Amino acid sequence: MYEGNYHMYGVPKMCKEMGRVGHQVARCTVDGLMRAEGLKGIQRAKSPHSTRPKPRTARRVDVMERKFVAERPNRLWVADITYIRTYSGWRTRHSSPMSIHA
């Protein structure tokens, strides 16, 4: 059952799966058996915390006051950082800076 689910199931999912196929087993039993065999489910990666500033840290002045409108070309430039969750961990995707002009 563990291998059939790509080694992803931990104790809670194994208990539910065993109940679905007709084996009512206590959680502590499944926990003990999995521990004895060295089986573990995968752990989900925590989300990146790069955009959450610490309190009381010096911050740059918001010169645009969150109004992303430019009166003329080449006046305001923006870029984007996107975090993408992959099977092996977090990856970042950076967009090229671009000028904003309405």
PyMOL commands that set and color helices and strands:
alter all, ss='L'
color gray80, all
select helices_A, chain A and resi 3-5+11-20+27-37
alter helices_A, ss='H'
color red, helices_A
select strands_A, chain A and resi 77-78+81-86+89-94+98-99
alter strands_A, ss='S'
color yellow, strands_A
deselect
rebuild
show_as cartoon
